[in-house]
């Protein structure tokens, strides 16, 4: 069962819908349309209840698919894959040992990644900030959590990161991670019970430049060093999320050190059970 948020040219109010093959069955509308569904005690049952009384469906190709969140914050978990740990150590001038320590520590690295206004959806441009010379995409499985921190579904996340800024000093992490259009989510939320088993969830990254594939890589969620429940428990320590929260679970795909995102690139992230999130790249000032 997959949910999307969308709008149409003649109906600009955002709506939430059940995605069935290439058709959308509208279920809710308004500012909190997705939250109306995701925060129910039984999300699948609420979707089915609303679907029984819904009107006609729409062709998915006739609407604009939006980022699948309303007012939720987006948080990130770092160094959850060994490949990510190695990359962070290689990029850091002085703080490499910190990444090894957090990879092995009981407490994970957690950070605020984006507020809703800094998130873009499918087809919208992600951005290389103007003062970065080395920015990369970070393809990640994203957990969608209710206000009670119940894991209700998954989506695809792109934790765009300025590696040169973080590598200069780990204390610059917020500037490397948090800026306008630094996070992409979508295209849908797959409810937890509809996802493949964790060991069967593959993640693939493709970067296209000038119409040709420039880079491709893949990994599996089975290679994560931390469990979903562990990350959720730490996120919820002394934190409350009345609007719900999206938690990115870290990346295990790291392009080579000589790779930099450039304006005009296209980034495609595919995760089993969810679909493909594709975004073009721009560079410089935000709009």
C-alpha positions in Angstrom: 0.0 0.0 0.0 1.5 3.3 -1.2 0.5 6.9 -0.5 1.3 10.0 -2.4 0.7 13.8 -1.9 -0.2 15.6 -5.1 -1.9 18.6 -6.6 -3.5 19.3 -10.0 -3.6 22.4 -12.2 -7.3 23.0 -11.5 -7.2 21.9 -7.9 -4.2 23.6 -6.2 -5.0 22.4 -2.7 -2.7 19.5 -1.8 -4.3 16.1 -1.6 -3.3 12.6 -0.4 -4.1 9.5 -2.4 -3.6 5.8 -2.6 -1.3 4.9 -5.5 -2.5 1.8 -7.4 -0.3 1.0 -10.4 -0.5 4.3 -12.4 -3.8 5.5 -10.8 -4.4 7.7 -7.8 -7.4 7.3 -5.5 -7.8 10.6 -3.6 -8.4 10.1 0.1 -7.9 13.5 1.9 -7.2 17.1 1.1 -5.8 20.2 2.9 -2.7 21.3 4.6 -2.4 18.1 6.7 -3.8 15.6 4.2 -1.0 13.0 4.7 -0.9 13.4 8.4 -4.7 12.7 8.5 -3.9 9.3 7.3 -0.4 8.5 8.7 -1.4 9.5 12.3 -4.4 7.1 12.5 -4.2 4.3 15.0 -4.4 1.8 12.1 -3.2 3.5 8.9 -4.1 0.7 6.5 -7.6 0.4 7.9 -8.1 4.2 7.6 -6.9 4.1 4.0 -9.3 1.3 3.1 -12.2 3.1 4.9 -11.6 6.3 3.0 -11.1 4.4 -0.2 -14.5 2.8 0.0 -16.2 6.2 -0.1 -13.7 7.9 -2.5 -14.7 9.1 -5.9 -13.1 8.5 -9.3 -9.4 7.9 -9.7 -6.8 10.1 -11.5 -4.0 9.1 -13.8 -0.7 9.5 -12.0 0.8 11.2 -15.1 -1.8 14.0 -15.0 -0.8 15.3 -11.6 2.2 16.9 -9.9 3.6 14.6 -7.2 4.8 16.5 -4.1 7.2 15.6 -1.4 5.4 13.2 0.9 5.2 15.3 4.1 3.1 18.0 5.6 4.7 19.8 8.7 7.1 17.0 9.7 10.7 17.8 10.5 13.3 15.7 8.7 16.2 14.2 10.8 19.2 12.3 9.7 21.3 9.5 11.1 25.0 9.4 10.2 27.7 6.8 9.9 25.3 3.8 9.9 27.1 2.0 7.1 30.8 1.2 7.2 31.3 2.7 3.8 30.0 6.0 5.1 32.3 5.9 8.1 35.3 5.4 5.8 34.3 8.2 3.5 33.8 10.6 6.4 37.3 9.7 7.7 38.8 10.3 4.3 37.3 13.7 3.9 38.0 15.0 7.4 41.2 17.0 7.9 41.4 16.6 11.6 38.3 14.8 13.0 38.5 11.4 11.3 38.7 9.5 14.5 35.3 10.9 15.6 33.6 9.0 12.8 35.1 5.7 13.8 34.0 6.3 17.4 30.4 7.1 16.5 30.2 4.0 14.2 31.1 1.8 17.2 29.4 3.8 19.9 26.1 3.0 21.6 24.8 6.5 20.8 24.2 7.2 17.1 24.9 10.4 15.2 21.5 12.2 14.8 21.0 15.6 13.4 18.2 17.9 12.1 18.4 17.7 8.3 15.5 19.9 7.1 12.4 21.7 7.9 9.5 21.2 5.4 10.3 24.3 3.5 13.8 23.1 2.7 12.5 19.8 1.2 11.8 19.2 -2.5 9.8 16.5 -4.1 10.2 14.3 -7.2 11.3 16.3 -10.3 12.2 19.4 -8.3 15.8 20.6 -8.2 18.2 19.8 -5.4 20.9 22.4 -4.9 24.7 22.7 -4.5 25.3 25.6 -2.1 27.3 28.4 -3.6 30.3 28.1 -1.3 30.8 24.3 -1.8 33.2 22.8 -4.3 32.5 19.2 -3.4 28.8 18.2 -3.0 27.4 14.7 -3.3 24.0 13.0 -3.1 23.4 10.5 -0.3 20.7 8.0 -1.2 18.9 6.8 2.0 15.9 4.8 3.1 13.7 7.2 5.1 11.5 6.1 8.0 8.1 7.9 8.4 7.1 8.1 12.0 3.9 9.2 13.7 3.8 11.6 16.7 3.9 8.5 18.9 7.1 7.5 17.0 5.4 4.5 15.5 7.1 3.4 12.2 4.2 3.7 9.8 6.0 3.7 6.4 9.1 4.3 4.3 10.1 6.7 1.6 13.2 7.6 -0.4 15.5 10.4 0.8 18.4 12.3 -0.7 20.6 13.8 2.0 22.5 16.2 -0.2 25.8 17.0 1.5 28.7 19.4 1.1 31.6 17.1 1.9 34.3 19.8 1.7 32.5 21.9 4.3 32.0 19.0 6.7 35.5 17.7 6.0 37.1 21.0 7.0 35.7 20.8 10.5 33.0 18.3 11.8 31.5 21.3 13.7 30.4 22.7 10.3 28.0 19.7 9.8 24.9 21.9 10.0 26.2 24.1 7.2 27.1 21.1 5.1 23.7 19.5 5.6 21.1 22.1 6.2 20.2 24.7 3.5 17.5 25.4 1.0 16.8 22.4 -1.3 19.3 20.2 0.4 16.9 17.3 0.9 14.6 15.5 -1.5 11.9 13.0 -0.5 9.5 10.8 -2.5 7.9 9.8 -4.6 5.6 8.0 -2.2 5.3 6.4 1.2 5.0 2.7 1.3 3.3 1.5 4.5 5.5 -0.7 6.7 3.5 -3.9 6.1 3.9 -3.6 2.4 7.7 -3.3 2.3 10.0 -6.2 1.6 11.9 -7.7 4.5 14.8 -5.5 5.6 17.4 -7.9 4.2 15.8 -7.7 0.8 15.7 -3.9 0.5 18.2 -2.8 -2.1 19.2 0.8 -2.8 20.6 2.0 -6.1 22.0 5.3 -7.2 22.5 6.6 -10.7 23.9 10.0 -11.7 23.4 11.2 -15.3 25.3 14.1 -16.9 24.8 15.2 -20.4 22.5 12.2 -21.1 25.1 9.7 -20.1 25.5 7.7 -16.9 28.3 9.2 -14.9 28.1 7.0 -11.8 26.1 4.2 -10.4 26.3 2.3 -7.1 24.2 0.0 -5.0 23.9 -1.4 -1.5 21.5 -3.2 0.7 19.7 -2.1 3.9 21.0 -5.4 5.3 24.4 -3.7 5.6 23.3 -1.1 8.1 25.1 -1.4 11.4 22.1 -0.1 13.4 18.5 -1.3 13.6 15.5 0.8 12.8 14.2 0.5 16.4 17.5 1.6 17.9 17.6 4.8 15.8 13.9 5.6 16.6 14.5 5.0 20.4 17.5 7.4 20.4 15.6 10.0 18.3 12.8 10.0 20.8 15.0 10.6 23.8 14.0 14.0 25.3 12.3 14.9 21.9 8.7 15.1 21.0 7.4 15.4 17.4 3.7 16.5 17.6 3.6 16.7 13.7 5.4 13.4 13.2 8.9 13.1 11.9 10.9 11.6 8.9 14.2 10.0 9.8 16.8 9.3 7.1 18.8 6.2 8.0 22.2 6.9 6.5 23.9 6.1 3.3 26.0 3.1 2.1 26.7 4.5 -1.4 29.5 7.0 -1.7 30.8 8.2 -5.1 34.6 8.4 -5.6 36.4 11.4 -4.1 36.9 13.0 -7.5 33.1 13.2 -8.1 31.2 16.5 -7.6 27.6 17.2 -8.4 27.2 19.9 -11.1 24.3 21.9 -12.3 22.4 20.0 -15.0 23.1 16.5 -13.4 20.2 14.3 -12.7 20.2 12.0 -9.6 18.1 8.9 -9.5 17.6 6.8 -6.4 15.7 3.6 -6.5 14.7 1.6 -3.4 12.9 -1.8 -3.5 9.3 -1.6 -2.4 9.1 2.2 -2.9 10.1 3.3 -6.4 12.4 5.9 -7.9 13.1 9.4 -6.8 14.7 11.6 -9.5 15.8 15.2 -9.2 17.8 17.6 -11.3 20.7 19.6 -9.8 21.2 23.4 -9.7 24.0 25.4 -8.1 24.1 28.8 -6.5 21.5 31.0 -4.8 18.2 29.6 -3.8 15.1 31.0 -5.4 
